[in-house]
Amino acid sequence: DANGATALNPAATGRQVFRSEEAPPLVTPGGVVVTEGDYGSQVALVPITLDRPHDEPISISGMTFANAGGLAGVATAGSDFVPLTGSVTIPAGQTLVQVPITVLGDTVIETPLLFGEWLILQVTGVSPNATLDTSTFFGVGLVIIVDDD
């Protein structure tokens, strides 16, 4: 019809049945592994992908988990990484954006959670034309920081 819906087998029922628009693309935060280093900093690029290109830009907002409570094995803002809050956009027709998170080196021996300390990127929202995929690691991005001390 003029609104872009497609009639499905109208002859079978004598009336038109319309399919709803295609489901919105899934936004999936990914993970990356970096070695901490003893000094300085390095940038970990956390991928956020769409399961297919979309004809409109997709905005994603988020923040790094600060770990103010000192959970063992979870990276702490300020000493393990530079905290980050903000948003990124996947342009129309694209399927990937990378979120740069600065990881800080040190000589402290830290207790790993699994393979290293976990730096968690919490996705706090996606634009209405997309859906957050929570089936993959609860919809969070992850940087595993391997302690080299």
C-alpha positions in Angstrom: 0.0 0.0 0.0 1.0 3.7 0.0 2.4 3.3 3.6 4.9 0.6 2.5 3.1 -2.4 4.0 2.8 -5.5 2.0 -0.4 -7.5 1.5 -0.1 -11.1 2.4 -2.3 -13.5 0.5 -5.4 -11.3 0.3 -7.3 -13.8 -1.9 -7.2 -16.5 0.8 -9.2 -14.6 3.4 -11.1 -12.1 1.3 -9.4 -9.2 3.2 -6.0 -7.7 3.2 -3.5 -8.7 5.9 -0.5 -6.4 6.3 2.9 -7.4 7.5 4.4 -4.9 10.0 7.6 -3.2 9.1 10.8 -5.1 9.4 12.0 -5.6 13.0 14.6 -3.0 14.0 18.3 -3.9 13.8 20.0 -5.5 16.9 22.7 -3.5 18.6 25.4 -5.8 20.0 28.3 -4.5 22.1 31.4 -6.7 21.8 34.6 -7.4 23.7 38.3 -7.0 23.3 41.4 -8.2 25.3 44.3 -5.9 26.0 47.5 -6.3 28.1 47.7 -3.7 30.8 51.3 -2.6 30.7 53.4 -1.2 33.5 53.1 2.5 32.7 51.4 4.9 30.4 48.1 4.1 28.7 46.7 2.5 25.7 43.3 2.6 23.9 41.0 -0.4 23.8 38.5 -0.2 20.9 35.2 -1.8 22.0 33.1 -2.8 18.9 29.4 -2.1 18.8 27.7 -3.8 15.8 24.4 -3.9 14.1 23.1 -7.3 12.7 22.4 -5.5 9.4 22.8 -2.1 7.9 19.9 0.4 8.5 18.8 3.3 6.3 18.9 5.7 9.3 21.7 6.4 11.8 21.6 4.5 15.1 22.6 6.2 18.3 24.0 4.3 21.3 24.6 5.9 24.7 26.6 4.3 27.5 29.1 4.6 30.3 31.9 2.6 31.8 31.1 0.9 35.1 33.1 2.7 37.8 33.4 -0.1 40.4 33.4 2.3 43.3 32.6 -0.7 45.6 35.9 -2.4 44.7 34.5 -5.7 43.3 37.5 -8.1 43.0 38.4 -8.7 39.4 36.5 -5.7 38.0 38.5 -2.8 36.7 38.2 0.5 38.7 37.8 3.9 37.1 40.7 6.2 37.7 43.3 3.5 38.5 42.7 1.0 35.7 41.0 3.1 33.1 39.7 6.6 32.3 36.0 6.7 32.9 33.8 7.4 29.9 30.2 8.6 29.5 28.6 9.6 26.2 27.2 8.4 23.0 28.3 7.2 19.6 26.4 6.9 16.3 26.5 4.1 13.7 26.0 6.0 10.4 23.2 4.9 8.0 24.3 2.0 5.9 27.1 1.0 8.3 27.2 -1.8 10.9 30.1 -0.9 13.2 31.3 1.8 15.5 34.3 1.4 18.0 34.2 3.0 21.4 37.7 4.1 22.5 38.4 3.5 26.2 41.8 4.5 27.7 43.3 1.7 29.8 46.0 2.7 32.4 49.1 0.8 33.0 50.5 0.0 36.5 52.7 -2.4 38.5 50.0 -3.5 40.9 49.3 -7.3 41.0 45.6 -7.5 40.6 43.2 -10.4 41.1 41.7 -11.5 37.8 38.0 -12.4 37.4 38.4 -14.6 34.4 41.5 -14.1 32.3 42.0 -10.6 33.6 40.2 -7.6 35.1 36.9 -6.8 33.5 36.2 -3.3 32.3 32.4 -3.1 31.7 30.8 -0.7 29.1 27.2 -0.4 30.1 24.8 0.5 27.2 22.2 2.8 28.8 20.2 3.4 25.7 19.7 3.0 21.9 17.8 5.1 19.5 14.1 4.0 18.9 14.9 2.6 15.5 17.1 -0.2 17.0 17.0 -2.8 19.8 19.7 -3.7 22.3 20.7 -7.3 22.0 20.8 -8.5 25.6 21.2 -12.2 24.6 25.0 -11.7 24.2 26.6 -11.0 27.6 23.6 -9.1 28.9 24.0 -6.3 26.4 27.3 -4.9 27.8 30.6 -4.3 26.2 33.7 -5.8 27.8 37.4 -5.1 27.9 39.4 -7.8 29.6 42.6 -6.2 30.9 45.3 -8.9 31.3 47.6 -8.0 34.2 51.2 -8.4 33.2 52.7 -7.8 36.8 
